[in-house]
Amino acid sequence: MDDHALCSFCRFIYLLAIREKRRRAYQKKMTWLQGFVSGIILSLFVALLSPIGQYITHNYITPEYFNTVIEYSVTNDIMTRTKANDYFNINNYMWQSAFGALGFGVVTAAIVAFFTRKK
């Protein structure tokens, strides 16, 4: 799945979650702020789980990823070995995934809340 398709899929999930929240918690009426807060809560949940996903991915699914990408970066003169080692490691990726999910989630929550509000 490419990045664009993944982003579209994530936005679709946010849409479904906020619509369901509107239906169940707000009796089919929801302000933008209520939808946004619901999206923020979802974003926090996703941000907390994303480091676990990175851990599983890099330790069990693709354990050679970091070694491979470091070698590629050094061989193709993209980065020095020191910079590549500093950038391509599990701790850095866990932090990036958590903050990326939070940032993406806040923006997505604002947009989706706008389209799902109902008076």
Number of C-alpha atoms within 10 A of each C-alpha: 7 6 8 9 10 11 14 11 13 15 18 14 12 22 21 14 17 25 20 13 19 22 13 11 10 14 9 15 16 21 15 19 14 17 28 24 16 19 26 20 16 19 23 18 15 16 23 16 15 22 22 14 13 20 16 13 14 17 13 10 11 10 13 11 15 17 13 11 14 22 17 14 17 16 12 9 10 12 16 15 15 10 13 19 17 12 15 17 15 16 14 12 18 19 15 16 21 22 17 15 20 22 16 16 24 20 15 22 26 18 18 23 26 15 12 19 19 14 7
